Amino acid sequence: MTEAWTQAVRSRPGLGRLLPLGGPRDGTWITEQAAVQVLGRTAAEVPGVRLESLRIGSTPLQPVSEPAVRPPAGALPPGPLTIEAAFTASLVRPLPETADELRTTLLGAAAERLGLDTVTADMRVTDVGEAPEAGATSGTAATDMRPTPEAEAARNSPPVTGTGPVRGLAGELAAVAAGVPGVARLTAVLGSRPVRVEDHDDPPGRHIEVHLAIGPGHQPLKVARAVREAVAEAAGTDTPGPATVAVLITETAA
């Protein structure tokens, strides 16, 4: 299952990288696409800027940490991140001033609205011209910020149900996760199940991975922490070892 998921992630670059949220003990990741959607909306509020592209990834030469729980396949390890933004700017004000405001805006939104550990933001002016309309983005940036077909389909995904012990437990844990305030819905990216349960014997325990969307007005990292706590408590009642939980956020309206 893990190998199949890894191949699926690699085959659908539209989701982008799986970025760590918070620190090593937070056990939470977010798709690059979901993070870009939030930061793109924020960047559109900066006057005189039309966003052309936006990427987020690990900061080169910075140390990374071992996560406290097993991450989703292909996820980046916890550590500092860098935002790379390319934009068209107007000449209404000096370019360094515009770039500084955009950098400050993106770094602030990444930390406060998402919970990303970002330490740098690289700005690149691709063109200059007349002042863009408020909220303007290029066709490329708009495509990057558009939910994938999987994310669109997930909005109408049925709840997890089943008859076997693992499938039934997954359904119960799905109900627990979906009931946490701030969770808009559980999601099924790449055709995967939104809640996956794996029991292991050496050492004994249970690992759960939850995929979800965050509702408006909620900070993703805070919601994910609450989900992990609730699911771990519910999942650990009938297993001889500890239950660990990883959360992957695939959409957010933050």
C-alpha positions in Angstrom: 0.0 0.0 0.0 2.8 2.4 0.9 4.6 1.8 -2.4 1.4 2.3 -4.4 0.7 5.6 -2.6 4.3 6.7 -3.3 3.9 6.0 -7.0 0.6 7.8 -7.0 2.0 10.9 -5.5 4.9 10.9 -8.0 2.5 10.5 -10.9 0.3 13.4 -10.0 2.6 16.5 -9.6 -0.5 18.7 -9.4 -0.6 18.2 -5.7 3.0 19.4 -5.4 5.2 18.6 -2.5 3.9 17.4 0.8 5.1 20.1 3.2 5.6 19.8 7.0 3.4 21.9 9.2 4.7 22.9 12.6 7.6 21.0 14.1 8.8 17.4 14.3 6.2 16.4 16.9 3.2 17.9 15.1 2.8 14.9 12.7 1.1 17.1 10.1 1.7 17.8 6.4 -0.1 19.9 3.8 0.0 19.6 0.0 1.9 22.4 -1.7 -1.1 23.1 -3.8 -3.3 23.7 -0.7 -0.7 26.0 0.7 -0.2 27.9 -2.5 -4.0 28.5 -2.7 -3.9 30.3 0.6 -0.7 32.3 -0.1 -1.9 33.2 -3.6 -5.1 34.7 -2.2 -3.0 36.7 0.2 -0.5 37.9 -2.4 -3.3 39.1 -4.6 -4.0 41.8 -1.9 -0.6 43.4 -2.4 -1.1 46.5 -4.7 0.8 46.6 -7.9 1.5 42.9 -8.0 0.4 40.1 -10.4 1.6 36.8 -9.2 3.1 34.6 -12.0 4.2 31.5 -10.0 4.6 30.4 -6.4 6.5 27.4 -5.1 7.3 26.2 -1.6 10.1 23.7 -0.7 12.8 22.8 1.8 15.5 25.5 2.4 18.8 24.3 1.0 21.6 23.6 3.5 19.2 23.9 6.5 18.9 21.0 9.0 15.9 18.8 9.0 14.4 16.7 11.8 13.1 13.2 12.2 9.3 13.3 12.5 7.7 11.9 15.7 5.3 9.8 13.6 5.6 8.1 10.2 5.0 10.7 7.5 2.9 10.2 4.4 4.9 8.6 1.6 7.1 11.1 -0.2 6.6 13.9 2.4 9.3 16.4 3.2 10.9 16.0 6.6 10.2 18.7 9.2 12.5 21.7 8.7 12.7 25.3 7.4 11.0 26.0 4.1 11.5 28.6 1.4 8.8 30.4 -0.7 9.8 31.2 -4.3 7.5 33.8 -5.9 7.7 35.3 -9.4 5.6 38.3 -10.2 4.9 41.2 -12.5 5.1 44.6 -10.8 4.0 48.0 -11.7 6.2 51.1 -11.7 3.9 53.0 -9.5 6.4 52.6 -6.7 10.0 51.3 -6.4 10.4 47.6 -7.2 12.4 46.9 -3.9 9.5 48.3 -1.9 7.0 46.1 -3.8 9.1 43.0 -3.4 9.6 43.7 0.3 5.9 44.1 0.9 5.1 40.9 -1.0 7.8 39.0 0.9 6.5 40.2 4.3 3.0 39.3 3.3 3.8 35.8 2.2 6.0 35.0 5.2 3.3 36.3 7.6 0.5 34.4 5.9 2.6 31.2 5.8 3.3 31.4 9.6 0.0 32.7 10.9 -2.7 31.4 8.5 -1.0 28.0 7.9 1.6 27.2 10.4 4.5 26.7 8.0 8.0 27.0 9.3 9.3 29.4 6.6 12.6 31.3 7.1 13.1 32.9 3.6 11.1 34.0 0.7 12.8 34.6 -2.6 11.2 37.3 -4.9 11.7 37.5 -8.6 10.3 40.2 -10.8 9.5 38.7 -14.3 8.2 41.9 -15.9 7.1 45.5 -15.2 4.1 47.3 -16.6 0.9 49.1 -15.8 -0.6 48.5 -12.3 -2.5 45.1 -12.4 -6.0 45.1 -11.2 -6.6 44.2 -7.6 -6.5 40.5 -7.0 -4.9 39.8 -10.4 -3.0 36.6 -11.0 -1.5 35.2 -14.2 -3.0 32.2 -16.0 -0.2 30.0 -14.7 -0.6 31.1 -11.1 -4.4 30.7 -11.3 -4.0 27.2 -12.6 -1.6 26.4 -9.7 -4.2 27.6 -7.2 -7.1 25.7 -8.7 -8.0 22.5 -6.9 -7.1 19.2 -8.7 -9.9 17.0 -10.0 -9.3 14.7 -7.0 -9.8 17.6 -4.6 -13.0 18.6 -6.3 -14.3 15.0 -6.3 -13.4 14.7 -2.6 -15.9 17.3 -1.6 -18.6 14.8 -2.3 -16.7 11.7 -1.1 -18.9 9.3 0.9 -17.9 8.5 4.5 -15.6 5.5 5.0 -17.6 2.3 5.7 -16.8 -1.4 5.7 -17.4 -4.7 7.4 -13.9 -6.0 8.3 -12.2 -5.1 11.5 -9.8 -2.6 9.9 -12.4 -1.2 7.5 -14.9 -0.8 10.3 -12.4 0.8 12.5 -11.4 3.2 9.7 -15.1 4.2 9.5 -15.2 4.9 13.2 -12.1 6.9 13.1 -13.3 8.8 10.1 -16.3 9.9 12.1 -14.1 11.0 14.9 -11.9 13.1 12.6 -14.8 14.6 10.7 -16.3 15.7 14.0 -13.4 17.8 15.1 -14.2 21.6 14.8 -12.5 23.1 11.8 -12.6 19.9 9.7 -14.6 20.8 6.6 -14.6 17.2 5.3 -12.4 14.2 4.8 -10.8 13.9 1.4 -9.7 11.1 -0.9 -6.8 12.3 -3.0 -5.6 10.1 -5.8 -8.4 7.7 -5.1 -7.1 6.7 -1.7 -9.2 6.3 1.4 -9.4 9.3 3.7 -8.5 7.3 6.7 -6.1 4.4 6.6 -5.3 2.1 9.5 -2.2 -0.2 9.8 -1.5 -2.5 12.7 2.0 -3.6 13.3 3.6 -6.2 15.6 7.2 -5.2 15.9 6.9 -3.0 17.9 3.2 -3.5 18.6 1.0 -0.6 17.8 -1.2 1.0 15.3 -0.6 3.8 12.7 -3.4 6.0 11.2 -3.2 8.4 8.4 -6.0 11.0 7.9 -6.5 13.2 4.8 -8.8 16.2 5.3 -9.8 19.7 4.3 -9.9 22.7 6.6 -12.9 24.9 6.9 -12.8 28.7 6.7 -11.7 30.7 9.8 -9.6 27.9 11.2 -5.8 27.6 11.4 -4.8 24.3 9.8 -2.1 23.3 12.3 -4.3 23.8 15.3 -7.1 21.8 13.7 -4.6 19.0 12.8 -3.3 18.8 16.3 -6.9 18.4 17.6 -7.6 15.7 15.0 -4.4 13.8 15.9 -5.3 13.8 19.6 -8.9 12.7 19.0 -8.1 10.0 16.6 -5.1 8.6 18.7 -7.4 8.4 21.7 -10.1 6.6 19.8 -7.7 4.2 18.0 -5.7 3.2 21.0 -8.4 1.5 23.0 -8.1 -2.0 21.5 -4.4 -2.2 20.5 -1.6 -3.5 22.8 0.8 -0.7 21.7 0.6 3.0 21.1 -1.5 4.6 18.3 0.3 7.1 16.1 -1.5 9.5 13.8 -0.3 11.5 10.8 -2.5 14.2 9.2 -2.3 15.3 5.5 -4.2 18.5 4.7 -5.2 18.6 1.1 -7.4 21.7 1.0 -7.9 24.7 3.2 -10.0 27.8 3.2 -7.8 29.5 5.8 
